[in-house]
Amino acid sequence: MSELSVNHLLGIKYITEEDIHLIFETADHFKEVINRPIKKVPSLRDITIANLFFENSTRTRLSFELAEKRLSADVVNFSAASSSVKKGETLIDTVNNILSMKVDMVVMRHPNPGAGIFLSRHIDASIVNAGDGAHEHPTQALLDCFSIRERLGDVAGKKVVIVGDILHSRVALSNIFALQKLGAEVKVCGPKTLIPKYIENLGVEVEGNLQKALQWCDVANMLRVQNERMDISYFPSTREYAQQFGLTKKVLDSLDKEIIVMHPGPINRGVEVTSDVADSDQAIILDQVQNGVAVRMAVIYLLASKIKHHED
Amino acid sequence: MSQKVLLNATEINIALHRLACQLIENHDTFEDTVLIGIQPRGVFLAERLKRLLQEEYKIQNIRLGYLDITFYRDDFRRSDKPLEANKTKINFIVEDQKVVFIDDVLYTGRSIRSALTAIQSFGRPLEIELLTLIDRRFSRHLPIQPDYRGRQVDAINKEKVKVCWKENDGEDAVYLIEK
């Protein structure tokens, strides 16, 4: 069997199409496992994983922790709010301290882009990037593509529009890389102020009109408006944003085809999507959450199989 | 590399009929019994036995599931490549059922050890039996023995026993391969 081409999952940019397919095939098996009466396998009994969250997160952290526990790994959690980072310790020192307690893998979320890559050059453990600033969030993109594949059979040839705050979104960047590697076409749609200047260089088209974008696509990925990352006003008001770029049931029903609606969460109901859209059959938001656990199990399992404790 | 035939198609057929009859002796109508083929290669044998029991011996409603043991193996990260999983397909709860594990070759016993752990995810069976087509003596690492065996074989460790099935390998035969 093939194995991953990398020892860390730092971003979708650094892995191959084959890696993505391998992760999906492995995740298929884990999806079956987490739907059993007993949702746990003993594969990673002798692996210890540290979840280092230097930035707030609820579902990603919960999803990683569940994935680790369902593989029987030992898990330690760390959050910056209650740590010595506040006391001035450097990232490498913090992580090395944790690693000297014999940790094999680090799942890290950090506000600085490239934090995972930096760390991977200085420490021995496998690193999984759980979001680094506005750079990448690879497992989110993998679970998004896995959910598209599950619903539509394949990702190749599909048309996907990513709507909203592309500028601050690591989900958008990872999704663009993943979708393109798998052979999908990608457009982005949102207020001009929230579209990065050179996005076309990634082979992505920009569409300013939501209705047109939706008419074109098979899948609409509605990103969250990240108020906490906006240091200045990027659009006049939330109400105006919702009117121009919010997805309502009326708009959805006016299309000549049935598209799939995704959202990485947490949803601002009435802003990116209205409640009736979020709760409709076309929305696969909760499937995404369930698939998140299976996909993260696959990533951790495949990376862990490259860690050798036993020299034989 | 040389190989010799341990069982030919006729001998396999005789063994399958005998194993089917032995199963019937112990399990009668199979009302509380489920068959579990161990992935990947036990599945062919399990399907054959199911078909035989249904067509030749007119036993209906035989429940057969596939169990993949990859995530339960004790050699994770000891081999060079990641262990590749297969599909687990068990559409019933094994709680209070008599379970018969079916695999083609019993060698070290480690696969069956893993299967014993894996099956617990589907409930608490009343009892578990083991059926194998080939039982390799002198090579067990664990205290595990089959309840039903097609043929006992004395093979040394550097030899390999290969079971071929018509539906997968083009012929029914068991070979002893010397590496």
Interface residues (C-beta under 8 A of the other chain):
Chain A: M1 S2 E3 T26 H29 E32 V33 R36 P37 I38 K39 K40 V41 P42 S43 L44 L71 Y301 L302 A304 S305 K306 I307 K308 H309 H310 D312
Chain B: D68 T70 F71 Y72 R73 F76 R77 R78 K81 P82 L83 E84 A85 N86 K87 T88 I93 T117 A118 Q120 S121 F122 G123
